[in-house]
Amino acid sequence: MPEWARKRQRTLFGAGWLLPGQPPEYGGRNATLPQQLAYLEELSERRIYHSFNPQGLGIIAASILTFGTEEQKQRWAVPILRAEITASLGMSEPGAGSDLAGLRTRAVLDGDVFVVSGQKVCGPPGRTTRTCC
């Protein structure tokens, strides 16, 4: 994300407008559903992007806020919401590199962090597969 977009996201977070339905500590203002709808409609009518890290906010941080521990929220979700880090999710179509059934990964503990490695094997059934990423 460009620095100006990070600054904008930090400003929205601090003012409670990044995720209005969330509590203030997560960039919100405890907005009701009608208030959130009105806010998003106003952004949409003006063609204003909610974020330049939509996967980070809408999928990654949202999942951590919903299912994560408080420690995970503070370590990962809050830095994503404050635009200190970005996050993304990579997927693709079956046979085209995004079929998650063909994903093979391994995580090895290296000190106090996990190092994840692996490959995606793709190709039509019955044909020779190839590593595609």
C-alpha positions in Angstrom: 0.0 0.0 0.0 1.3 3.5 -0.7 2.1 5.6 2.3 -0.8 8.0 1.7 -3.2 5.0 1.8 -1.6 3.8 5.1 -2.0 7.2 6.6 -5.6 7.4 5.5 -6.4 4.0 7.0 -4.7 5.0 10.3 -6.8 8.1 10.4 -10.0 6.2 9.8 -8.9 3.7 12.5 -8.2 6.4 15.0 -11.5 8.2 14.3 -13.6 5.0 14.5 -14.6 5.0 10.8 -12.4 2.1 9.6 -14.8 -0.6 10.8 -17.7 1.4 12.4 -19.4 -1.7 13.8 -16.4 -2.7 15.8 -15.5 -1.4 19.3 -13.1 1.6 19.3 -10.0 -0.5 20.1 -10.6 -2.2 16.7 -11.1 0.9 14.6 -14.8 1.3 15.2 -17.5 3.2 17.1 -20.0 0.4 18.0 -22.2 1.6 15.1 -25.6 -0.1 14.6 -26.3 -2.0 11.4 -28.3 0.9 9.9 -25.5 3.3 10.7 -23.0 1.0 9.1 -25.2 0.6 6.0 -25.6 4.4 5.7 -21.8 4.9 6.0 -21.0 2.3 3.3 -23.7 3.6 1.0 -22.1 7.1 1.3 -18.7 5.7 0.5 -20.1 3.8 -2.5 -22.1 6.7 -3.9 -18.9 8.8 -3.9 -16.8 5.9 -5.3 -14.5 6.0 -2.3 -12.5 2.8 -1.6 -13.0 1.6 1.9 -9.4 0.3 2.0 -6.5 -0.4 -0.2 -6.0 -3.7 1.6 -9.5 -5.1 1.3 -8.5 -8.8 1.8 -6.5 -7.7 4.9 -9.5 -6.0 6.4 -12.4 -8.0 5.1 -11.0 -11.5 5.3 -7.9 -11.8 7.4 -8.5 -9.2 10.2 -12.2 -10.0 10.2 -11.5 -13.7 10.8 -9.0 -13.0 13.5 -11.4 -10.6 15.2 -14.2 -13.2 15.0 -12.3 -16.3 15.9 -8.9 -15.3 17.4 -7.7 -15.0 20.9 -7.1 -11.6 22.4 -3.3 -12.1 21.9 -3.9 -12.9 18.2 -6.1 -9.9 17.8 -3.4 -7.6 19.3 -0.5 -9.2 17.4 -2.1 -9.5 14.0 -5.5 -7.9 13.5 -4.7 -4.5 15.1 -1.5 -4.0 13.0 -3.5 -4.9 9.9 -6.2 -2.4 10.8 -3.7 0.3 11.6 -2.0 -0.3 8.3 1.3 -1.2 10.0 1.3 -4.4 8.0 -0.7 -5.7 5.0 -2.2 -9.1 4.6 -3.6 -11.0 1.7 -5.1 -14.4 0.8 -4.0 -16.2 -2.4 -6.4 -18.6 -4.1 -7.1 -19.7 -7.7 -9.5 -21.8 -9.7 -9.4 -25.7 -9.9 -6.7 -26.8 -12.3 -5.5 -23.2 -12.7 -3.4 -22.9 -9.6 -6.0 -22.0 -7.0 -7.4 -25.4 -6.2 -6.6 -25.6 -2.5 -7.0 -29.4 -2.6 -3.7 -29.5 -4.5 -1.8 -27.4 -1.9 0.9 -29.1 0.1 2.5 -27.1 2.9 4.7 -27.8 5.9 5.4 -25.6 8.9 8.7 -26.1 10.8 9.3 -24.4 14.1 12.5 -22.3 13.8 13.2 -20.7 17.2 9.9 -19.1 18.2 8.5 -18.7 14.7 7.1 -21.1 12.1 8.6 -21.2 8.6 6.0 -22.3 6.1 7.0 -23.9 2.8 5.3 -25.9 0.2 4.0 -26.0 -3.3 0.8 -26.1 -5.3 0.5 -29.0 -7.7 -2.0 -28.5 -10.4 -3.3 -30.1 -13.6 -6.3 -32.0 -14.8 -7.0 -35.4 -13.2 -5.3 -38.2 -15.0 -2.7 -36.0 -16.6 0.8 -35.3 -15.4 0.8 -32.6 -12.8 3.2 -29.7 -12.5 4.2 -27.4 -9.8 2.5 -24.1 -10.6 3.6 -22.0 -7.7 
